[in-house]
């Protein structure tokens, strides 16, 4: 019921990641529309309507980590992705092949 709890949870998870992996290379709060920007009690609502995003990224020797909190249509989504650098080229090739197969 309190959409700001998503922000608290996002920050808690990122603090744990920072404790384990160090400071993120990117830690951004991105406003796409500043309607709710003046009232922090509405930040959760801003996320749920797609006006606000939180993004953090870590760049480790073998892995990239992305933590994202965003929303749309009054729903909030969080994801945490670990990307193995050794597989990035393979992933890129698979995506390109899939795009060609569609068309």
N, C-alpha and C positions, 0 to 999 in steps of 0.2 A: 504494500500500500504506500510506503514511503520510497519513492524512486531515488532519493538521495542515498539510500543504503547501498545501491549499486556502485555509487562512487566510492563510498567507504570500503566496500569489499574489493573493488578494483585497486585502490591504493594499498590495502593490506596485502594483497597478492603481489603487487609490484614491490613493496617493501621487502617481502620475503625473497623475491627474485634478486633484488639489489643486494641483500645480505649474502646470497649465495654466489652471484655472478659479478657483483660490483655495480658501479653507476651505469645506467643505460646510456647509450650513445645518443638516444633521442627520447625525450619525455615531454610531449606536447599536449596542450589543451587547445583544440581547434574549434573556433566559433565560425559556423557557416551563416548564422543569422543571430544578431545580438539582442533579440527581443527580450530574453530572460537574463541577459548578462549582468544587470545591476542588482539582481536578487539571488544570492547563493542558495536560498531555500528552494528556488525553482530550477536549479541546475539539472536535477533528475528529470524534470519535465522537458527541459531543453534537449536532453539526450533522447528521450522517448519520441520526440517529434522530428529528430534529425538535425536540430540546430547546433548541437554540441557533440564533439568527439574527444575521447581521451586515447592517446597512443603512446606506447613506450616500446623501444627496441634496444636489444643488446646484441653486440657483435663480438662473438667469441671465436677462438681460432678455428673450430670445426663446425660451429653452429650459429645460426641467427635465431633470435627469439623475438616474437612480436606479441604484444599484449594490447588488445583493442577493446574499448567500450564505446558502443554507438547504438543508435536506434533509428526507428522509423515507424510511422503509423501507430504511435503510442506503445510500441514494444521496444524493450532494451535487450541488446545482445552483447555478450562478452565472449571473446575467444582468446586463447593463448596458443600460439603456434611455435613449434620448434622446427627449424628448417636445417637439415644437414647440408652443409656447403658442398659436399662430395656429390650430392644428388641434384643440385640445382640445374645443371646442364641437361641431365636426363629429364627432369620435370619440364624444362623449357621445350625440349624436343617432343615430348608426349603432348603437350598443349598445342604446339604448332601442328602436329599431325592430326590431332582431333579437330582443329579448326579447318584444315584442308578437307578432311573427310565429311564435314558438315556441308561444305559448299561444293 
